Each structure stands twice: as structure tokens, then as C-alpha cells.
Amino acid sequence: MATTTLLSGFFWGMTRSHSDVTMHFQIVGILMFTMCAAAVVSSVLGSKDVKLGSGSMLLASLASGWLFGCVINALVCTVWLPTGSLEVLAATGFSFLLVCIMLLDAGKFLVSCEPDDFMSVIVSMDSSLLVIVSIPFFVLSFCLLHTGEAVLDPTVDVEAGHPPADHIGASNAFVIA
């Protein structure tokens, strides 16, 4: 666990020195503001005289928190960072996807409000956040696993040239048999 944390922190921390992409930082920022605003909104909604159902309160607090996080991200990226609007839109979409994954995974625990489910909610939120971190490792491992697939056939002489194609001069029509 410590090795994965250190490697992913090093990888994500060093990306700014090689590229101008800040989407992963934007996603983390959106999710941070989402959770902070959702905690405040759920506290306000819970203290009102008119009580909402637990599912309605969960959706209202997370939706307003996500909207707040996206607005803050758009303002920060527009005012202080030279970030393109497509990157901001992609970060907004990915953060929405992660909030939906978290709702599908931990929504039932958040609605039930059982104190024993607290660690399940934490693990679910951490696993949905790890999706951001683990994508580069999956891409890197995919590339490493498939590097040996482009090996040439050792029985074919590459320097002898290509054999003449059989279809030269033939019509380009498809034949369905």
C-alpha cells in the first residue's frame, strides 16, 4: 500500500514538469470541494424543521456540492491557470462519473446511516478516488504487456523485399460469397 501510494504520488506530482495537463489535480479539487460542500449542505438540511428523506438529502447535498466544486474549478482554471475549456469540461465529466461510482458503491451505506457502515463508506470513497490514481498504472502495464506482440516472424527475410501483391490490377469491389 505504501509503495503504491509513493509511486502514484511521484507519478502524478511529476506530470506537471513534463506536460501542461492539470486534469487530475482538477478532479481531486472538484471532489474535495464536493465533499466539503456536501457536508455543509447535509448539516443544514438535517437541522431544518421540514425533514427530507435520507436518499433525497444525500442526492441534494452531493448534487449541490458537486455543482459548487465544478464552479470553483472553472473559476480557478479561468482566472489563475491557463487551462483550456476542454480540459475543464473533461475534469467536470470525470468528477461526475466518480461521484456516480461512489453513489452506486456507498449510497446504500450513506442512506442507511448506520455507524457500523462508516468504514465501508470510507473504503468505497477511497476506491473511487483510486480510479484517478490507478489509470496510468493500468495504461503502463497494458503497454508493457503488449510490447512483445509486434515481433517479426523469424522465417521471413525482411531485407528481401515484399512479395508482389495478388490484388494489383483487380477491381476494388467487395465480393460476397
N, C-alpha and C positions, 0 to 999 in steps of 0.2 A: 504494500500500500504506500509506504514511504517512497519507494523507488518510482512508482507511477506518478505520485504527486510531484516529486522533484523533476522528473523528466518532462512532464506536461507543463509545469511552471517554467522550466527552462525553454522549452519549445515555444510556448505562447509569449513568453517575455522577450524572446529574441526575434520574433517575426517583424517587429517594428523596425529593426535595423536592416532587414532585407526587403521589406515591401511597405507600402503605404496603407495596407489593409488594416482597418481597425474594427472590423465587424464583430470579432469575438469579444473585444472589450465593450462594444456597444450592447451586445446581447447580455453580458454579465451586468452591465449598468442598468439596462431595462429591467432585468429580473430583480436586481437589488431594490430599485425604486418601486417595482410592482409589489414586492413583499412588504416593504415598509408602509406604503400607502394602503395596502390591503389590511394590514394590522390596525391602522388608524381608523379606516372606514368600518371594519367589523366591530371595533370598540364603540364607535359612535352609533352604529346600527343596533348593537346589543344593548345599549343603555337607553334607547328610546322607549316611550310608553307603548307604541304600537310594535309588537314583536313580529319579526319576519320568521319564516321557516328557516331551518338551518341550511337547506340547499339553496334557497333564494338569497340568503345572506352571504353564503360562500360565493355564488356567482356574481352578486352585486359588488362585493368587496374586491374580488380578483379582477373583474372586468374594469372597474374604475381604477384600480391600482395599475393594471397593465396600460390603460389609456394614459394615465399620469406618467408612467415610465417612458412610454413612447414619445409623448410630448416633450419631456425633459431631454430625451436623447436627440430628438430633432432640433431642439433649440441649441443644445451644446454643439452638435455637429454643424449647424448652420452658422453659429456665431463664432466659435473658437477653433474648430477643426476644419481643415479644407477637405471635407468628405463629400463625395458625390451623393446625389439623391438616390441613386440606385442601391448604393451600399446601405444607406439608412433604411430604405424600403426592405431590403433583404434582411437586415438585422431585426426589423419590426416583424417580418413574417416568421423568421426562425424563433423569435421570442414567443410569438403567439403559439407556434407549434409546440414549444417546450412547456408553456403554461397548459396547453391542452393535454399533453402527455402526463404532466403532473396531476391534472384533474382526473384523468382516466385512472391513473395509478393510485393516487392518495385521496381522491374525492370521497370515497365511501368512509374512510377513516376521519376525514375532516367533518363530514356531515354527522357522523355518529357521536362525536365529541367525547369519546371515552379516553380517560387519562392513560390507559394501558396501550393505546394505539399511537402514543406520541412518537416512539422510536420508529414505528412503521412509516409515519409521515416524514420524519427526518431522512430515513433511508430512501424513500421514494423521491423526495425533493433532491437529494444528493445524486441519485442515479439519473434523474432527468437533467441535472446540471452537468454530469459527467459525459453526457452525449456531446456537449460542446468540446470537451477536452479530448475525448477519445476518437473523434473523427479523423484527425491527422494520423493517429497511430494505425487506424484501420486502413487508411489510404496507403501509408508507408508499407505496412505489412502486405497489402494486396500487391503493391508494385514489386516488393521483394520476392513474393511467392511466384509471380508470373514473369520474372525476368528470364528464366531458363526456357520459356516456351518458344522463343524465336531462334532456336538452334537450327542451323542448316543441316541438311541430310549429308552425311559424310561420303555417301557413294556417288554424289553428283559432283562433277568437275565444274566449279564456278567460273574458272578462267576460260573455259572452252566456249563460252557464249551460250546464248539461249537457243533452243531448238526452234525451227520455224513453226509459226502458229498454223494450225489446220484451218482456221476460220478466215484467213485473209482472202478477200475477194468474194466471200459468201455474203448473202444478204443479211441484214440485221434484224430480220423478222423472227419473232418467237414462234416456235413450233410446239403445239400442244398435242401430245400423243394420247 
